């Protein structure tokens, strides 16, 4: 990765260009059949054993917001590509959720209590129910929810829950 970035190969890697424009699975050997990769890239791939890069874009409606990339020594067959396509979004969620929670806590400054209360509220619990589920006092729950509403730029609890789900902070 260091050599790839130091040589700025991402700027001329045809796989990266294809991935940026992709709406469906991107398979390295298919890209290379149409666009030859730089020799330096081929050398690095051989040296470090990075072969058969395959990318699965993750989109909601028409907006791509992420991707799952896999690689291995032998190409994936059609059945494996189909399977990976089916599980790519789940893999993306499992990997990114802890990162997003950490980012949300740092960037939005959402506390663990605010996250816990939003998560419980998304299940339809009242403040009393959230208090029982989390062990917080009802006043503390209301304070956490009110604070989360403000931090998420929402005008009420329902909008805050919707925004937290949209940002994948809670499921």
Secondary structure as the mmCIF struct_conf table of DSSP 4:
data_model
#
loop_
_struct_conf.conf_type_id
_struct_conf.id
_struct_conf.beg_label_comp_id
_struct_conf.beg_label_asym_id
_struct_conf.beg_label_seq_id
_struct_conf.end_label_comp_id
_struct_conf.end_label_asym_id
_struct_conf.end_label_seq_id
HELX_RH_AL_P HELX_RH_AL_P1 UNK A 2 UNK A 6
TURN_TY1_P TURN_TY1_P1 UNK A 7 UNK A 8
HELX_RH_3T_P HELX_RH_3T_P1 UNK A 9 UNK A 11
TURN_TY1_P TURN_TY1_P2 UNK A 12 UNK A 12
HELX_RH_AL_P HELX_RH_AL_P2 UNK A 14 UNK A 21
BEND BEND1 UNK A 23 UNK A 24
STRN STRN1 UNK A 26 UNK A 27
HELX_RH_AL_P HELX_RH_AL_P3 UNK A 28 UNK A 34
BEND BEND2 UNK A 35 UNK A 35
HELX_LH_PP_P HELX_LH_PP_P1 UNK A 36 UNK A 38
HELX_RH_AL_P HELX_RH_AL_P4 UNK A 39 UNK A 48
TURN_TY1_P TURN_TY1_P3 UNK A 49 UNK A 49
STRN STRN2 UNK A 54 UNK A 60
TURN_TY1_P TURN_TY1_P4 UNK A 61 UNK A 62
STRN STRN3 UNK A 63 UNK A 70
BEND BEND3 UNK A 73 UNK A 74
HELX_RH_AL_P HELX_RH_AL_P5 UNK A 78 UNK A 103
HELX_RH_PI_P HELX_RH_PI_P1 UNK A 104 UNK A 108
HELX_RH_AL_P HELX_RH_AL_P6 UNK A 112 UNK A 121
TURN_TY1_P TURN_TY1_P5 UNK A 122 UNK A 124
HELX_RH_AL_P HELX_RH_AL_P7 UNK A 127 UNK A 134
HELX_RH_AL_P HELX_RH_AL_P8 UNK A 138 UNK A 151
TURN_TY1_P TURN_TY1_P6 UNK A 152 UNK A 153
BEND BEND4 UNK A 155 UNK A 156
HELX_RH_AL_P HELX_RH_AL_P9 UNK A 157 UNK A 166
TURN_TY1_P TURN_TY1_P7 UNK A 167 UNK A 168
BEND BEND5 UNK A 169 UNK A 169
#
